[in-house]
Amino acid sequence: MSRKKNIDLRFEFGKNWQLFLSSLSKNKIETAKRSLISLLNVQDLSNKKFLDIGSGSGLFSLSANSLGAEVMSFDYDEFSVEATKYVKNKYSSNDNSWQIEKGDILDSSYLKSLGKYDFVYSWGVLHHTGDMYQALENASICVNDNGCLIIAIYNTQITTPIWKIIKKYYVSSPLLIQKILSYLFMIYFSLGLFFADLIRFRNPFLRYSSSTRGMNAYTDVIDWIGGYPFETARPDEIISFYMKKGFSLENIRTVGGNMGCNEFVFRKI
């Protein structure tokens, strides 16, 4: 099956990722690699197979590749596919163990055709498909026995319905309105996080000097306000969903009652 829900409005994530590539540096690549090592609790991925569902910029496919994994990257968005290919050609052009193609997480027959992987990774993707639970279901298809499934899903909070309206309005607006909204929300998030750090006696400037995942603040803001379709789940809902499918929870990072993504590492048992 392919995109069984008819979504008239859809944010073009790939175009945003292509903008991010202009700021990609060796330092950001190393930061992304360290974040992957920390999340997976491994030092290298030699002799392992890694599937990147919704590869976006290609940054984490590159990280897995540089850690020694055999990588398959796919994305529904053609611009994301091109962004991932650009990263591969620039940083790992001669490595035939990294494959990239266009694919749909909602197409279960496509997932079955990919085979099994030791690590199946999908960070901040499945909640933007228009059919999150089908995407969660399909993501598990490619996990090898004793393999890991790594996902990040937006947290349900009291303001979720408001953000859904904002995202839909952003995607349906002309380019000028989108630009205005992007700058307004950049200021909104920057000031909010700045004062939140001060209240917690943290250095607020450290937040903007680096990213724990090697990402870019402006790109992340655009991704957030433009990310439509948009679905969310509480941590217990995701955990219950996968435990019923024979997975155990190995690692979790939650955002509490705040907005953002809860991160999960499940192992197939």
DODRENMI-343164 format. One record per residue: x, y, z of N, C-alpha, C, O in turn. Coordinates in steps of 0.2 Angstrom, whole numbers, padded with zeros to 4 digits, always signed. Layout:
<nodes>
XYZXYZXYZXYZ;...
</nodes>
This chain:
<nodes>
+0004-0006+0000+0000+0000+0000+0004+0006+0000+0010+0006+0002;+0002+0012-0002+0006+0018-0003+0001+0024+0000-0004+0026-0004;+0003+0027+0005+0000+0033+0007-0008+0032+0007-0011+0036+0004;-0010+0028+0011-0017+0026+0011-0022+0032+0013-0028+0032+0012;-0019+0037+0017-0023+0043+0019-0021+0048+0014-0016+0049+0012;-0027+0051+0011-0026+0057+0006-0024+0063+0010-0028+0066+0013;-0018+0065+0010-0015+0071+0013-0014+0076+0008-0010+0076+0004;-0019+0082+0008-0018+0087+0003-0012+0092+0004-0009+0094+0000;-0011+0093+0011-0006+0097+0013+0000+0093+0016-0001+0089+0020;+0006+0095+0013+0012+0091+0016+0018+0096+0016+0020+0098+0010;+0022+0096+0021+0028+0100+0021+0033+0097+0017+0034+0091+0018;+0037+0101+0014+0042+0098+0009+0049+0098+0014+0053+0102+0013;+0049+0092+0017+0055+0092+0022+0062+0092+0018+0067+0095+0021;+0062+0089+0012+0068+0088+0009+0071+0095+0007+0077+0096+0007;+0067+0100+0005+0069+0107+0003+0073+0110+0009+0078+0113+0009;+0070+0109+0015+0073+0111+0021+0079+0108+0023+0084+0111+0025;+0080+0101+0022+0086+0098+0023+0092+0100+0018+0097+0100+0020;+0090+0102+0012+0095+0104+0007+0097+0111+0009+0103+0112+0008;+0093+0115+0012+0096+0121+0015+0101+0120+0021+0106+0123+0022;+0099+0115+0025+0104+0113+0031+0111+0111+0028+0116+0112+0032;+0111+0108+0022+0117+0105+0020+0123+0111+0019+0129+0109+0019;+0120+0117+0018+0125+0122+0017+0129+0124+0023+0134+0127+0023;+0126+0122+0029+0130+0123+0035+0133+0116+0038+0136+0116+0044;+0133+0111+0034+0135+0105+0037+0143+0105+0037+0146+0108+0032;+0146+0103+0042+0153+0103+0044+0156+0097+0047+0152+0093+0049;+0162+0096+0047+0165+0090+0050+0163+0090+0057+0162+0084+0060;+0163+0096+0061+0161+0096+0068+0154+0093+0069+0153+0090+0074;+0149+0095+0065+0142+0093+0065+0142+0086+0064+0138+0082+0067;+0146+0083+0059+0146+0076+0058+0148+0072+0064+0145+0067+0065;+0154+0074+0067+0156+0071+0073+0151+0071+0079+0151+0067+0082;+0148+0077+0079+0143+0078+0085+0137+0073+0083+0135+0069+0088;+0135+0072+0077+0130+0067+0076+0132+0060+0077+0128+0056+0079;+0138+0059+0075+0141+0052+0076+0141+0050+0084+0139+0045+0086;+0143+0055+0088+0143+0054+0095+0136+0053+0098+0135+0049+0103;+0131+0057+0095+0125+0056+0098+0122+0049+0096+0118+0046+0100;+0124+0047+0090+0121+0040+0088+0125+0035+0093+0121+0030+0095;+0131+0035+0094+0135+0031+0099+0131+0031+0105+0131+0025+0108;+0130+0037+0108+0127+0037+0115+0120+0034+0115+0118+0030+0120;+0116+0035+0110+0109+0033+0110+0109+0025+0109+0105+0022+0112;+0113+0022+0105+0114+0015+0104+0118+0011+0109+0117+0005+0109;+0122+0015+0112+0126+0012+0117+0131+0007+0114+0132+0002+0117;+0134+0009+0108+0139+0005+0105+0145+0010+0103+0144+0016+0102;+0151+0007+0101+0156+0011+0099+0157+0010+0092+0160+0015+0089;+0155+0005+0089+0155+0005+0081+0150+0000+0079+0147-0004+0083;+0149+0000+0072+0144-0004+0069+0146-0008+0064+0143-0010+0059;+0153-0010+0065+0156-0015+0060+0152-0021+0059+0150-0024+0064;+0151-0024+0053+0148-0030+0052+0140-0030+0054+0137-0035+0055;+0137-0024+0054+0130-0023+0056+0127-0020+0050+0130-0016+0046;+0120-0021+0049+0116-0018+0044+0112-0013+0047+0108-0014+0052;+0111-0007+0044+0108-0001+0047+0103+0002+0042+0105+0003+0036;+0097+0002+0044+0091+0005+0039+0089+0011+0042+0087+0012+0048;+0090+0017+0038+0088+0023+0040+0081+0025+0036+0081+0026+0030;+0076+0025+0040+0069+0026+0037+0068+0034+0037+0068+0037+0043;+0067+0037+0032+0066+0044+0031+0073+0048+0033+0074+0051+0038;+0078+0047+0028+0085+0049+0029+0086+0056+0030+0091+0058+0032;+0081+0060+0027+0081+0067+0027+0088+0070+0024+0089+0070+0018;+0092+0073+0028+0098+0076+0026+0104+0071+0024+0108+0072+0021;+0103+0065+0027+0108+0060+0026+0113+0060+0032+0118+0055+0031;+0113+0064+0036+0118+0065+0042+0119+0059+0046+0124+0057+0047;+0113+0056+0048+0114+0050+0052+0115+0043+0048+0118+0038+0051;+0113+0043+0042+0115+0038+0038+0123+0038+0037+0126+0033+0037;+0126+0044+0036+0133+0045+0036+0136+0043+0042+0141+0040+0042;+0133+0045+0048+0136+0043+0054+0136+0035+0055+0142+0033+0057;+0131+0032+0053+0131+0025+0054+0136+0022+0049+0140+0017+0051;+0137+0024+0043+0141+0022+0038+0149+0023+0041+0153+0019+0040;+0150+0029+0044+0157+0030+0046+0159+0026+0052+0164+0025+0054;+0153+0023+0055+0155+0019+0061+0155+0011+0059+0156+0007+0063;+0155+0010+0052+0156+0004+0049+0150+0000+0047+0151-0006+0045;+0144+0003+0047+0138-0001+0046+0137-0001+0038+0139+0003+0034;+0134-0007+0036+0131-0007+0029+0124-0004+0029+0120-0006+0033;+0124+0002+0026+0118+0006+0026+0113+0006+0020+0115+0006+0015;+0107+0006+0022+0101+0007+0017+0098+0013+0019+0095+0013+0025;+0097+0018+0015+0093+0024+0017+0088+0025+0012+0089+0024+0006;+0082+0027+0014+0076+0028+0010+0072+0034+0013+0072+0035+0019;+0069+0038+0008+0064+0043+0010+0059+0044+0005+0060+0042-0001;+0053+0046+0008+0047+0047+0003+0048+0054-0001+0045+0054-0006;+0052+0058+0002+0053+0065-0001+0059+0065-0006+0064+0063-0004;+0058+0066-0012+0063+0066-0017+0069+0071-0016+0075+0069-0017;+0067+0077-0013+0073+0081-0011+0077+0079-0005+0083+0080-0005;+0074+0075-0001+0078+0072+0004+0082+0066+0001+0088+0065+0004;+0080+0062-0003+0084+0057-0007+0090+0061-0010+0095+0058-0009;+0089+0066-0013+0094+0070-0016+0099+0073-0011+0105+0073-0012;+0096+0075-0006+0101+0077+0000+0105+0072+0002+0111+0073+0004;+0102+0066+0004+0106+0060+0006+0111+0058+0001+0117+0057+0003;+0110+0058-0005+0114+0056-0011+0120+0061-0011+0126+0060-0012;+0119+0068-0010+0124+0073-0010+0129+0072-0004+0135+0072-0005;+0126+0070+0002+0131+0069+0008+0135+0063+0006+0141+0063+0008;+0132+0058+0003+0136+0052+0002+0141+0053-0003+0147+0051-0002;+0140+0057-0008+0145+0058-0014+0150+0063-0011+0156+0062-0013;+0149+0067-0006+0154+0071-0004+0158+0068+0002+0164+0069+0002;+0155+0064+0006+0159+0061+0011+0161+0054+0011+0165+0051+0014;+0157+0050+0007+0158+0043+0006+0157+0040-0001+0153+0035-0002;+0160+0043-0006+0158+0042-0013+0159+0035-0015+0156+0033-0020;+0165+0032-0013+0167+0026-0015+0165+0020-0011+0167+0014-0012;+0160+0021-0007+0158+0016-0002+0151+0012-0005+0146+0015-0005;+0152+0006-0008+0146+0003-0011+0142+0000-0006+0137-0003-0007;+0144+0000+0001+0140-0003+0006+0134+0002+0008+0130+0000+0013;+0134+0008+0005+0129+0012+0007+0124+0013+0001+0126+0016-0004;+0118+0011+0002+0113+0012-0004+0108+0017-0002+0106+0017+0004;+0105+0021-0007+0100+0026-0006+0095+0025-0011+0096+0024-0017;+0088+0026-0009+0083+0025-0014+0077+0029-0011+0076+0030-0005;+0072+0030-0016+0066+0033-0014+0061+0027-0012+0060+0022-0015;+0058+0028-0006+0053+0023-0003+0048+0026+0001+0049+0031+0004;+0043+0022+0003+0037+0024+0007+0036+0019+0013+0035+0013+0012;+0037+0022+0019+0036+0018+0025+0029+0015+0025+0028+0010+0029;+0024+0018+0022+0018+0016+0023+0016+0010+0018+0011+0007+0018;+0021+0008+0014+0021+0003+0009+0024-0003+0012+0030-0004+0012;+0020-0008+0015+0022-0014+0019+0026-0018+0014+0031-0022+0016;+0024-0019+0008+0027-0024+0003+0034-0021+0002+0039-0025+0001;+0035-0014+0001+0042-0012+0000+0046-0013+0006+0052-0015+0005;+0044-0012+0012+0048-0014+0018+0050-0021+0018+0055-0023+0020;+0045-0026+0016+0047-0033+0016+0052-0034+0011+0056-0039+0012;+0052-0030+0006+0057-0032+0001+0064-0030+0003+0069-0032-0001;+0065-0026+0008+0072-0023+0010+0076-0028+0014+0082-0028+0015;+0072-0033+0017+0076-0038+0021+0076-0036+0028+0072-0032+0030;+0081-0039+0032+0081-0038+0039+0088-0034+0041+0093-0035+0037;+0087-0030+0046+0093-0026+0048+0094-0027+0056+0090-0028+0060;+0100-0026+0058+0102-0026+0065+0100-0019+0068+0098-0020+0074;+0100-0014+0065+0097-0007+0067+0093-0004+0062+0095-0003+0057;+0087-0003+0065+0082+0001+0061+0081+0008+0064+0078+0008+0070;+0082+0013+0060+0082+0020+0063+0078+0024+0060+0078+0025+0054;+0073+0028+0064+0069+0033+0061+0068+0038+0066+0063+0038+0070;+0071+0044+0065+0071+0049+0070+0067+0055+0068+0068+0058+0063;+0061+0056+0071+0056+0061+0070+0053+0061+0063+0052+0066+0059;+0051+0055+0061+0049+0054+0054+0042+0051+0054+0037+0054+0050;+0041+0046+0058+0034+0042+0057+0028+0046+0059+0023+0044+0057;+0029+0051+0063+0023+0055+0065+0021+0060+0060+0017+0064+0060;+0025+0061+0054+0024+0065+0049+0021+0062+0042+0021+0065+0037;+0019+0055+0043+0017+0051+0037+0010+0052+0036+0007+0051+0030;+0006+0054+0040-0002+0055+0040-0005+0048+0042-0011+0048+0042;-0001+0043+0044-0004+0037+0047+0002+0034+0051+0005+0029+0050;+0002+0037+0057+0008+0036+0062+0008+0029+0064+0014+0025+0064;+0003+0026+0066+0003+0019+0069+0004+0014+0063+0007+0009+0065;+0002+0015+0057+0004+0011+0052+0011+0011+0050+0015+0006+0049;+0014+0017+0051+0021+0018+0050+0025+0015+0056+0030+0011+0054;+0023+0015+0062+0026+0012+0067+0026+0004+0066+0031+0001+0068;+0020+0002+0064+0019-0006+0062+0025-0008+0057+0028-0013+0058;+0025-0004+0052+0029-0006+0046+0037-0005+0048+0041-0009+0045;+0038+0000+0052+0045+0000+0054+0048-0006+0057+0054-0007+0057;+0044-0010+0061+0046-0016+0064+0047-0022+0059+0050-0027+0061;+0045-0021+0053+0045-0027+0049+0053-0029+0047+0054-0035+0047;+0057-0024+0047+0064-0025+0045+0069-0026+0050+0075-0027+0049;+0066-0027+0057+0071-0028+0062+0073-0035+0063+0068-0039+0063;+0079-0037+0063+0081-0043+0064+0080-0046+0071+0079-0042+0075;+0080-0053+0072+0080-0055+0078+0085-0053+0083+0091-0053+0080;+0084-0050+0088+0089-0047+0093+0091-0041+0090+0096-0038+0093;+0088-0038+0085+0090-0032+0082+0087-0026+0086+0082-0027+0090;+0089-0020+0084+0086-0014+0088+0082-0009+0083+0084-0009+0077;+0077-0007+0086+0072-0002+0083+0073+0005+0086+0072+0005+0092;+0075+0010+0083+0077+0017+0086+0072+0022+0083+0073+0023+0077;+0068+0025+0087+0063+0029+0084+0062+0035+0089+0064+0035+0095;+0060+0041+0086+0059+0047+0090+0052+0050+0088+0051+0051+0082;+0047+0050+0092+0040+0052+0091+0039+0058+0095+0040+0059+0101;+0035+0063+0092+0033+0069+0096+0029+0067+0102+0024+0063+0101;+0030+0071+0107+0026+0070+0113+0020+0073+0113+0019+0079+0111;+0014+0070+0116+0008+0073+0116+0008+0077+0122+0010+0075+0128;+0006+0084+0122+0005+0088+0127-0001+0092+0126-0005+0092+0121;-0002+0097+0131-0009+0101+0131-0009+0105+0125-0015+0107+0123;-0004+0107+0123-0004+0112+0117-0004+0109+0110-0003+0112+0105;-0004+0102+0110-0003+0098+0104-0009+0101+0098-0007+0102+0093;-0015+0101+0100-0020+0104+0095-0018+0111+0092-0020+0112+0087;-0015+0115+0097-0014+0122+0094-0008+0121+0089-0008+0125+0084;-0003+0117+0091+0003+0117+0086+0000+0113+0079+0003+0115+0074;-0004+0109+0080-0007+0106+0073-0010+0111+0069-0009+0111+0063;-0014+0116+0072-0017+0121+0068-0011+0126+0065-0012+0128+0059;-0006+0127+0069-0001+0132+0067+0003+0129+0061+0004+0132+0056;+0004+0122+0062+0008+0119+0056+0004+0118+0050+0007+0120+0044;-0002+0117+0050-0007+0117+0045-0007+0124+0041-0007+0124+0035;-0008+0129+0045-0008+0136+0043-0002+0137+0039-0002+0140+0034;+0004+0136+0042+0011+0137+0039+0011+0134+0032+0013+0137+0027;+0009+0127+0032+0010+0124+0025+0006+0126+0020+0007+0126+0014;+0000+0129+0022-0005+0131+0017-0004+0138+0015-0008+0141+0011;+0001+0142+0018+0002+0149+0017+0007+0150+0012+0011+0146+0010;+0006+0156+0008+0011+0158+0003+0018+0159+0006+0019+0159+0012;+0023+0159+0002+0030+0159+0004+0032+0165+0009+0035+0164+0014;+0029+0171+0007+0031+0177+0011+0028+0176+0018+0032+0177+0023;+0022+0173+0019+0019+0172+0026+0024+0167+0030+0025+0167+0036;+0026+0162+0026+0030+0156+0029+0037+0159+0032+0039+0158+0037;+0040+0164+0028+0046+0167+0030+0045+0171+0036+0049+0171+0041;+0039+0175+0036+0038+0179+0042+0037+0175+0048+0039+0176+0054;+0033+0169+0047+0032+0165+0053+0038+0162+0055+0039+0161+0061;+0043+0160+0051+0049+0156+0053+0053+0161+0057+0056+0159+0062;+0054+0168+0055+0058+0172+0059+0054+0174+0066+0058+0174+0071;+0048+0174+0066+0044+0175+0072+0045+0170+0077+0046+0171+0083;+0045+0163+0075+0045+0158+0079+0053+0156+0081+0054+0154+0086;+0057+0159+0077+0064+0158+0079+0066+0163+0085+0069+0161+0089;+0063+0169+0085+0063+0173+0090+0060+0170+0096+0062+0170+0102;+0054+0167+0095+0050+0165+0101+0053+0159+0104+0054+0159+0110;+0056+0154+0100+0060+0149+0103+0066+0151+0107+0068+0148+0112;+0070+0155+0103+0076+0157+0106+0075+0161+0113+0079+0159+0117;+0071+0166+0113+0070+0169+0119+0067+0164+0125+0069+0165+0131;+0062+0160+0123+0060+0155+0128+0065+0151+0131+0065+0150+0137;+0069+0148+0127+0075+0144+0129+0080+0147+0133+0083+0145+0138;+0081+0154+0131+0086+0158+0134+0084+0159+0141+0088+0158+0146;+0078+0161+0142+0076+0162+0149+0075+0156+0153+0076+0156+0159;+0073+0150+0150+0072+0144+0153+0079+0142+0156+0080+0139+0161;+0084+0143+0152+0091+0141+0154+0093+0146+0160+0096+0143+0165;+0092+0152+0160+0093+0157+0165+0090+0154+0172+0093+0154+0177;+0084+0152+0171+0080+0150+0177+0083+0144+0180+0083+0143+0186;+0086+0140+0176+0089+0134+0178+0097+0134+0180+0100+0130+0181;+0099+0141+0180+0106+0142+0181+0111+0139+0176+0116+0137+0178;+0108+0138+0170+0113+0136+0164+0115+0141+0160+0112+0147+0160;+0121+0140+0157+0123+0145+0152+0119+0145+0146+0120+0140+0142;+0115+0150+0144+0111+0149+0138+0114+0149+0132+0112+0147+0127;+0120+0152+0132+0124+0153+0125+0127+0146+0123+0129+0145+0117;+0128+0141+0128+0130+0135+0126+0125+0131+0121+0127+0127+0117;+0119+0133+0122+0114+0130+0118+0114+0131+0111+0113+0127+0107;+0116+0137+0110+0117+0140+0103+0123+0139+0100+0124+0140+0094;+0128+0137+0104+0135+0136+0101+0136+0129+0098+0141+0128+0094;+0131+0125+0100+0132+0118+0098+0125+0114+0098+0121+0117+0101;+0125+0109+0095+0119+0105+0095+0120+0098+0097+0126+0095+0095;+0116+0094+0101+0118+0088+0103+0117+0083+0098+0120+0077+0098;+0114+0084+0092+0114+0080+0087+0117+0082+0080+0116+0079+0075;+0121+0088+0081+0124+0091+0075+0119+0094+0070+0121+0095+0064;+0113+0096+0072+0109+0099+0068+0110+0107+0068+0114+0110+0071;+0105+0111+0065+0105+0118+0064+0099+0121+0067+0093+0118+0066;+0100+0126+0071+0094+0129+0075+0088+0131+0070+0082+0130+0072;+0090+0135+0065+0085+0138+0061+0082+0132+0057+0076+0132+0056;+0086+0127+0055+0083+0122+0051+0078+0118+0056+0072+0116+0053;+0080+0117+0062+0075+0114+0067+0069+0117+0068+0063+0114+0068;+0069+0124+0068+0063+0128+0069+0058+0127+0063+0052+0127+0064;+0061+0128+0057+0057+0127+0051+0054+0120+0051+0048+0119+0049;+0058+0115+0053+0055+0108+0053+0050+0107+0058+0045+0104+0057;+0050+0111+0064+0045+0111+0069+0038+0114+0066+0033+0111+0067;+0039+0120+0064+0033+0124+0063+0030+0122+0056+0024+0123+0055;+0034+0119+0052+0031+0116+0045+0029+0109+0045+0026+0107+0040;+0031+0105+0050+0030+0098+0050+0023+0096+0050+0020+0094+0056;+0020+0095+0044+0013+0093+0044+0013+0088+0038+0016+0089+0033;+0010+0082+0038+0005+0080+0044+0009+0079+0050+0015+0079+0051;+0005+0079+0056+0008+0080+0062+0003+0075+0067-0003+0077+0068;+0007+0070+0070+0003+0066+0075+0008+0065+0081+0014+0066+0080;+0005+0064+0087+0009+0063+0093+0007+0057+0097+0002+0054+0095;+0011+0055+0102+0010+0050+0106+0013+0051+0113+0019+0054+0113;+0010+0048+0118+0014+0048+0125+0019+0042+0125+0018+0037+0121;+0024+0043+0129+0029+0037+0129+0026+0030+0131+0027+0025+0128;+0021+0030+0136+0018+0024+0137+0014+0021+0131+0013+0015+0131;+0011+0025+0127+0008+0022+0121+0012+0019+0116+0011+0014+0114;+0018+0022+0115+0023+0019+0111+0026+0013+0114+0027+0008+0110;+0027+0013+0120+0030+0007+0123+0025+0001+0123+0027-0005+0122;+0019+0002+0125+0014-0003+0125+0013-0006+0118+0012-0012+0117;+0013-0001+0113+0012-0004+0106+0018-0009+0104+0016-0014+0101;+0024-0007+0105+0029-0012+0103+0030-0018+0108+0033-0023+0106;+0029-0017+0114+0029-0023+0119+0024-0028+0116+0026-0034+0117;+0018-0026+0114+0014-0031+0111+0016-0035+0105+0014-0040+0103;+0021-0032+0102+0024-0035+0096+0030-0038+0097+0034-0040+0092;+0032-0040+0103+0038-0044+0105+0044-0040+0105+0050-0043+0104;+0044-0033+0107+0050-0029+0108+0051-0028+0116+0046-0027+0119;+0057-0027+0118+0058-0024+0125+0061-0017+0124+0065-0016+0119;+0060-0013+0129+0063-0007+0129+0070-0007+0132+0071-0009+0138;+0075-0004+0128+0082-0004+0130+0084+0003+0132+0088+0003+0137;+0081+0008+0129+0083+0015+0131+0078+0020+0130+0074+0019+0125;+0077+0025+0134+0072+0030+0132+0074+0036+0135+0078+0037+0140;+0073+0042+0131+0074+0049+0133+0068+0052+0132+0065+0053+0126;+0065+0055+0137+0059+0058+0137+0059+0066+0138+0064+0068+0141;+0054+0070+0135+0054+0077+0136+0050+0079+0142+0048+0085+0142;+0047+0074+0146+0043+0076+0151+0036+0079+0148+0033+0076+0144;+0034+0084+0151+0027+0087+0148+0029+0092+0143+0024+0096+0141;+0035+0093+0141+0036+0098+0136+0035+0095+0128+0034+0089+0127;+0036+0100+0124+0036+0098+0117+0042+0095+0115+0047+0096+0118;+0043+0092+0109+0049+0089+0107+0048+0081+0106+0042+0079+0107;+0053+0078+0104+0053+0071+0103+0055+0066+0109+0060+0068+0112;+0051+0061+0111+0053+0056+0115+0057+0051+0111+0055+0049+0105;+0063+0049+0113+0067+0044+0109+0067+0037+0113+0067+0036+0119;+0066+0032+0108+0066+0025+0111+0071+0021+0107+0072+0021+0101;+0073+0016+0111+0077+0011+0108+0074+0004+0110+0074+0002+0116;+0071+0000+0106+0068-0006+0107+0072-0012+0104+0076-0011+0099;+0072-0017+0108+0075-0023+0105+0070-0029+0104+0066-0030+0108;+0071-0032+0098+0066-0038+0096+0068-0044+0099+0074-0046+0099;+0064-0047+0103+0065-0053+0107+0061-0059+0105+0062-0064+0108;
</nodes>
